[in-house]
Amino acid sequence: MSYPILAGKTGIVFGVANRRSIAWGIAQAWAEAGAKLIFNYQGERIKDNVEELAATFGPDTMLHPCDVSSDAEIDSFFDFVQSKTSTVDLLLHSVAFAPKEALEGRFIDTSREAFRMAHDISAYSLVGVTRKAVPLMPHGGSIVTMSYYGAEKVVPHYNVMGVAKAALEASVRYLAADLGRQKIRVNAISAGPVNTLAARGISGFTKMLNHYEKNSPTGRNVTLAELGAAGVFLASDAAASITGQTLYVDGGYSIMGMNHPE
């Protein structure tokens, strides 16, 4: 049994959709490390999924609706949180979206609305939920968001999502600078590709998985358990001096300048 390094801490988890979600992998790791969790769900369509998963941590695990593109729903969600706890220690932001047609073809063909939507949901939402969480972190805290290598380099068909993830990573740095003196740390995990429901919306995603497996130094793709372990590290006091950073958890793929020789 692992040491409960997050015992006594309360965490908010944004972004669980099903058991394949990266958010679910990190939530499981946080719970196993001792944290008490509060979940959001976006819309009645996925409520049952989130409710069923959250119940595995006990019948009293809390969840509340929140569409992060709505300031009113963010306000309502944090009113709910504040009615249940006076303090929050951890926040996971694992939320991203772009219209399917924007993840096909060429980036130059991205519509204004797709660009706005991708940045609103995938990047600005981190700012919105962080602003509401800060008053509940009087003793400090750890905020973790999820990024991808497409923020740094061009990945076929990732398109506007790569641009939105670049904005997300810049937001991490600016938030970290704003909040560091309040002992609130803000970091991103840049995960290798994981076969999530959202990822399957990217054209050619299976090819991407195979490419990472062939060309990463580890010769395989990252697992949810490994992402969960990284999430626990960033949430814990072991990472007390780490903020504003993007931590690559991708089997080393991002260090490679060329493919491995055969």
PyMOL commands that set and color helices and strands:
alter all, ss='L'
color gray80, all
select helices_A, chain A and resi 22-32+44-57+71-84+100-103+107-109+112-136+149-151+159-182+199-201+205-215+224-235+237-239+253-255
alter helices_A, ss='H'
color red, helices_A
select strands_A, chain A and resi 10-14+36-41+62-65+90-93+141-147+184-191+246-249
alter strands_A, ss='S'
color yellow, strands_A
deselect
rebuild
show_as cartoon
